[in-house]
């Protein structure tokens, strides 16, 4: 089974910061608006608390599966 990148990131973060990530808040999504919603939620609720910057452009590139987009998630 292939998991969306967001779910893998959320699961990884939840291993180290279990109180920050509620995995039930990130449903599997195939539409671009739903993917954007999930990424914006992760950015607002988790990345902001970990001081991990992720711009709207970065989210758009990830959703569009642009080459190198994942490199911006650090």
Secondary structure, DSSP 4 states (H G I P E B T S, - for coil): -PPPHHHHHHHHHHHH-TTT--GGGS----SHHHHHHHHHHHIIIIITTTT----HHHHHHHHTT-TTGGGG--
